[in-house]
Amino acid sequence: MPRITVGGIDYNTEDLTENGKAQLASLQFLESQMRKLNTEVAIYKTAREGYLRALRAELAKAGQTDAASPDAQP
């Protein structure tokens, strides 16, 4: 007999009404989708950091090149 805890109280899911079971199914689907989105956000944040590191490296190269150039301005 599956149980869920809501507001600190345990409930037997078999005792839910049809509407209650539908609400529970919707909640479980929503939580699954939120986990998926959170995983995607973590992937995007990781990629963002990689792009920022690469951009900083390119900016550093450009700064060194500009400073070494005879036409470089302070």
Long-range contacts (C-beta under 8 A, 24 or more apart in sequence): none
